[in-house]
């Protein structure tokens, strides 16, 4: 291995995982077990909020082109256009359920 292949940051991450004598695989398995315990304790609303925040963080880092391509790859062909239409076309919301009468 040449000096150019040496990554001190990668080595420090491995060392941090093994500070209590676990292999990387054992360390990952302990994490997986704890994740299962945390998830089992969560209510559905908590899980939904967590996923919403995670997705919001993920999508917020995308620019509009990246997000458009992502949605088009993952969803129906017209969904992105429909979402854009929802925010660009003014619609009257009937929040009082009066049929538009004031």
C-alpha positions in Angstrom: 0.0 0.0 0.0 1.4 3.4 -1.0 1.3 6.5 1.2 -1.4 7.8 -1.1 -3.7 5.0 -0.1 -3.5 5.8 3.6 -6.5 7.5 5.0 -6.1 8.4 8.7 -9.7 9.3 9.0 -10.9 5.9 7.8 -8.5 4.3 10.3 -9.7 6.4 13.2 -13.3 5.3 12.4 -12.3 1.6 12.6 -10.4 2.3 15.8 -13.4 4.0 17.3 -15.6 1.0 16.6 -13.1 -1.4 18.2 -12.4 0.5 21.4 -14.2 -2.1 23.5 -12.9 -5.1 21.7 -15.7 -5.8 19.2 -15.1 -6.6 15.6 -16.7 -4.3 13.1 -19.3 -6.9 12.4 -20.1 -7.3 16.1 -20.3 -3.5 16.5 -22.8 -3.3 13.6 -24.9 -6.1 15.1 -25.0 -4.4 18.5 -26.2 -1.2 16.7 -28.9 -3.2 14.8 -30.2 -4.8 18.0 -30.4 -1.3 19.6 -32.2 0.1 16.6 -34.8 -2.7 16.9 -35.3 -1.8 20.6 -35.7 1.9 19.8 -38.2 1.2 17.0 -40.2 -1.2 19.1 -40.6 1.6 21.7 -41.9 4.1 19.2 -45.5 4.9 18.6 -46.7 5.1 15.0 -46.9 9.0 15.2 -43.2 9.1 16.3 -42.2 6.8 13.4 -44.1 9.0 10.9 -42.5 12.1 12.3 -39.0 10.6 12.2 -39.5 9.5 8.5 -40.9 12.9 7.6 -37.9 14.7 9.1 -35.5 12.3 7.4 -37.1 12.6 4.0 -37.3 16.4 4.4 -33.6 16.5 5.2 -32.8 14.3 2.2 -34.9 16.2 -0.3 -34.0 19.6 1.0 -30.4 19.1 -0.1 -31.4 18.4 -3.7 -31.7 21.3 -6.1 -34.9 21.5 -8.2 -33.5 19.6 -11.1 -32.2 16.7 -8.9 -35.5 16.6 -7.0 -37.6 16.6 -10.3 -35.5 13.7 -11.7 -35.7 11.8 -8.4 -39.5 12.1 -8.3 -39.9 11.2 -11.9 -37.7 8.1 -11.4 -39.6 7.0 -8.3 -43.2 7.9 -9.1 -45.8 8.2 -11.8 -44.8 10.2 -14.8 -47.0 13.2 -14.1 -46.7 13.4 -10.3 -43.9 16.1 -10.3 -45.9 18.3 -12.7 -49.0 17.9 -10.6 -47.1 18.8 -7.4 -45.7 21.9 -9.1 -49.2 22.8 -10.4 -50.5 22.5 -6.8 -48.1 25.2 -5.6 -48.1 27.5 -8.6 -51.8 27.7 -9.4 -53.9 29.7 -7.1 -56.9 27.7 -5.8 -59.6 28.8 -3.4 -59.8 26.5 -0.4 -63.2 26.1 1.1 -62.0 25.8 4.7 -65.5 26.6 6.1 -67.2 24.1 3.9 -69.6 26.7 2.6 -69.3 25.9 -1.1 -67.4 29.2 -1.6 -70.1 31.5 -0.1 -68.8 33.9 2.5 
